[in-house]
């Protein structure tokens, strides 16, 4: 029996207040990266037990075993285990990137390949750095990283690269040779790589994930169980560096620089990484089924749509330009569907959308039906 249980609309509205609370009743929110599934039992149980014990205070000075739990999880899933002491706890991945930029990265502009998760651009600005966008062509056959564009940015003075692996929103899993090319190029110019691997547990059948630190041990890894276990509200993420001196620098920053993680989030993360393998297996199986269903639905309802091969995540990237539309956000919302327009991920990019398939088959079918109706609806 699968551990994945679909939430009803009423349950989802109560459990996911940002995602479902942002839309009127009857509207399906397919834009936020949260799953419409009940919590993993192993996470739910540890949280219920912790609250019953009154664990609602400040977090402890140690990591409650999170470094060891992540190391073991990485070893089981990817054949690579960082030292337990390499992990420093932080609140979330964006906070971890901000911390890395402030404490570990050299001065200078920061490269962010586009399209990207929008807060990547925002955290660079908040850190007081200049953003250098480099286009990753979302419509190319492989949607590979533009090494020439990266080299041009590095030659121009950029000294940090923020890399998303696996990639959101393109759903790409970078191959080891691709990552080795990034390593060699950044080493040539003295560029530090900060890599977000939050979607690593969600690599789907047909692709193989390579931890970037296994290729480039000088990089900074930022990750969290929050995507695979749907726990962003618990606030527990990891910054992983292999240099002991840098680990100490992160642990001794002033409190206002890193104080937003919670003991509940830490306990949940340890439970997820220690006992959550059956949940991850069932989740990947469900997402693989949903990927197949979405391909079938698009072929039937929107045959001119181009969906990038989804190698990881639950966030398919769809090119709808063949239908002559630039931005479907408004028309789709009018027909009961909130989606994420391509312009959110790459300003000025027309005709693209990111959907969320981590939901029930019935709801996914309705999502595609409403998307098709919004394209076919007459322009007011």
C-alpha angles and dihedrals in degrees: 000000000000120000090216113100121183117229118228117235091261092048091047092050089054097042100041106039098169097046100039096026091061093068136057120254110282094030117111113220106215097160109076119078096241125114123237091226133111114256120278106268092232090056095042093051096050091049094049090050092048094050091048087054090051098249096164102115135097117308119264125256092246125061097247089238096303094133092053093045093051092046091054092045091051091049093052096045105033107016092244127102125187117209112275091239091055091080123090117185120235136165103258141336096270090049088050092052090049090050091049092049092050099043111022111024126086120247118271142068123328124229119220118180114225139262092046145157099281097235088063088071092043097050090054089056093045089053089056094246131134114250119226109190119204119191121239100194103238091198099050116112093251101019087221126177113273100240092180090053091048092050091050090053092048092047087053092058107272110144105179131058121197106206127189112210116204089025126244120226099011096054091224124152106208113228122234092252090053091051092046089054089053090048093051093046095048092046090054092057100034093248121161117222120216107192126196110207099169092129095049095108089054099066107137129221112288098040134078124214120221117196107232093220088060087061100035114024091186093067129100116239120205119184145142140192088235097102098044093043100031095238108131092133092062094067109219123134136152135236109197124194126163098211109092092210090056091047088056092048090055093047093051101047116126112278096250090061094061118012107111102095120104135217090233090055091048093050091048091049092051090050092047095050093042104041105011101091094103090052092050091049093051091044094052089048091052092047090050089053091048091049089055092046092050092052090051093047093049091049089053102038104025108021093168093056116106116213116193111237102269106226097164143000125040093259113098118198114220131194111210100168092114086073092057096246126135101185125010097179095101099041092044093050090050087058096047104271128109112197135169111255120221092243089070090065099035116018112234096016108135131203101021134112139182118220133190117231096177092109139081121306089242093053092046089053090052090048092057092043091054092044090053091047091051090055093048095044114108116254109253 
